[in-house]
Amino acid sequence: MRCGECQGTLIEATRPWGYPGLGEEVVAAQTCEKCGESYLYGPDVEAAEGRIAIRLMRDKRRDGRAIRFMTTAFGVFIDEYVQRFDVKREVVKAWRSSDVPLTEEIVQWAYSIVEAGGLPDACLCGECDC
């Protein structure tokens, strides 16, 4: 495969990936030998996203960026917000890029998505550091 940025050769690698303030996990990646661009892929990335989403929920994060990460990790995108809350796409985009806490209704909806989409290897017990 070739790099989408410079057409350089991609090599198999791993790299740290995560959410600011929650630490990082090592995931599979392909990295360009020429420009250094990385492309994350595979089940490691999906599992890491799920674990990070669960941590965000446990930390009771309410800001738009965290809510976007949580819902996107479990396959919920802008159209679902538009339909659920009967608002325009521009409104949802503003919510999802905000550092401001969102309404209780939106936050609880996002938490319910994370709880329903919990990964088999990530428990929600609150007792361990999963």
N, C-alpha and C positions, 0 to 999 in steps of 0.2 A: 504494500500500500504506500501511497504518497501523501505527504503533508498537504493539507488544504491551503496553507498559507504560502509556502515557498516551493512545493513539489519535491522537497527533500525526502530522504528515506526514513521511514518510521521503524523504530526498534522497540521491542517489548521491554517494559520496565514496570516499576511500581512507583507510586508517589504518594505523599501524604495528602489527604483531602479531608475537609471538615467544614464546620460552621464556626464563625468567630465566637470565641469565648467558651466553646464546648470541646476543645481538643480536636485531634485529628486521628484518622485511621489510615492505614496503608491500603491502597487499592490498585488494581491492575490498570495499566496505562500503556499507550504507545507514545513515544517521544521522538520528535524529529531530530535527527543527528545534526542538521544544518542550522535550524532557527530555535530549537528548544521547545516548540509548541507541544503541548501534551493533550492527548485525547483519552478520557476515562471511558472504561467500558466494562461490561460483564456483571455477573451476579454479585461480586464484591461491592460494587458501587451501589447497587440497589439495596443490599443488606445494610451497608453503611448509612445510606439515606434514611432507611427505616429506623435504625438505632438512634440516629441523631434527632429525627422527628420525635421519637419517644422521649428523649432527653429534654427537648424543647418543651414538650407538654408537661413533663414532670417539674420542670423549672417554672411552670406557669407563665410562660412567655405569651404576651398578648399583642406585641407589635406586628405590623403588617408584614414585614420581611420574614419573621419567624413563622407566622401563620401561612404565608405563601410556601415556605420550605416544607412545613408539615403536610399541607394538603397535596402539594406537587409530588412529594415522596410517595404518596399513595394513589397517584393518578388522577387527581382532581385539578382541573385547570379553570381558566377564566370563565368559560361558558357555563360551568356548573354554578359559579357564584352569581352570574347574571340571572340565570333561571331561578335559583333559590331565593335571592333577595330582590328580584325584580328591579334591577338597576342597569345602567349602561356600562358597556365594557370600559369606558374611560374612568368611571367611578371605581370599578374593581381594580384597574391598573394603579390608580392613585392609592387605594387601600393597601395593595400588595407591595408597594414600594416605600411605604411609610414606616417611620420608626415610632409613630404614635400608637398607643394602645387602641385596639379596635373594640367595637361594641361587644357586650356580653353574648349576644345572640350569635355573632360571627365566631367568636372565640369558642363557644361551646360546640358549635357545628364543626369547627376544625378539629377540636379534641375528639369528638365522636368519630370522625373519619380515621384519626390515628388509632383510636381504640379498636375500631372495627377492622382495620387493616393490619393489625399487629403481626409481626413476622414470627414464623415458627421458632426461630432461634433468639428471639428477643422477648423476654417476659415483661409484664407490666406490674410486677409485684411491689416494686418500690423498696424492696429489701436488699437487692443486690445491685451491682454496678453494671447492669447489662445495657 
